[in-house]
Structure formats: C-alpha cells, structure tokens
Amino acid sequence: MRIYENLFIVKPDATEEEIDHLVEQMSKNITTAGGTVDKVDRWGKRRLAYRVKKQREGYYILLTFTADAAVVSEFERRMRVQDAVIKFLTVRIDETLKRIEKRKKVRDKRALRRPKPAPVQPSLAQQMLGGGSEEAHAAPGLPVVAHPAPGAPVASAPSLSAPEPAATKE
C-alpha cells in the first residue's frame, strides 16, 4: 500500500451535485478496490494557466488516498473516461514523506549534539550597577536616570540656569 495524491480539474459549468457525485464515485472506486481515501480537498473554481479542452477555468479537487499500484491504474482509467474531468495528475507521495521524516530525524540528532549556548554574563558595568537592571543600559558617560515607581510623586529636576537670589527679610 502506498500513498498517492490525485489532483483533477472538472469543467467549470458542472453543477455542485455533479461534482459531489463524481467525487463520491471516485472515492467509492478506490475503497471497493481495497484502498482508503484519506482526504478530499476542494479548492474551488480557479483560472487555468492555459486553455485545456477549450476551457479557461476549472474546478480543482485534490484526493489523497492509500492504495496499490493496480488500484491507481484503474482509477486513472476511469478518470480518462469521465466527460466532466478535463485534466488530472496522480503523484505518489509516500517516498517524499519518508524523505522528509528522515531529514527531520537527522536535524533532531544534530541539534542534540550541538552544545547549548552559555547564559549571557553581565558585563562589569552591569555588575557594578546592581545586575542587569535598566540603569545598566544607559550610554557610557551619561548620568543614570532613575524612573519613579508608578503612582509615586514626581520631583522636579533642578534647572541648569543661574540660581535665584535668596529672599531677604524686611
């Protein structure tokens, strides 16, 4: 038993009932021959890249199924006979799935062998300022500005202009 995908295009003037009947009929052919239909995906009506049997649009349907090679040849023979089907393609995907799974296992093994990154050590300046706090991220040479806690009263900063004269008692 192998896994296959079959993408077929139905004429755009086919009704929903005809499309449903065709999908049901093809699924039934697979199951009676000993295969299983894994997924039916309806992509809807789409524009074709080029004209096929005088059609510019088609209704796309993707069938994923598991079956033997003899079942696939019978399935394709029946597809050729259908008037509503303008084009189809059957692809075996179990080899691709195996290849992807094998690659994933190799990547996982490689990731386990790779050393874990060391935790980032705070710099000397950060250690002197009390660990990795926000104040440690200030630019060098600039004073560290402490941010008040939410809800705390905010004190005004001293101005850089000339000091005001002291008030005299009269």
PyMOL commands that set and color helices and strands:
alter all, ss='L'
color gray80, all
select helices_A, chain A and resi 16-32+69-81+94-113+124-128+134-137
alter helices_A, ss='H'
color red, helices_A
select strands_A, chain A and resi 2-10+36-52+55-67+85-92
alter strands_A, ss='S'
color yellow, strands_A
deselect
rebuild
show_as cartoon
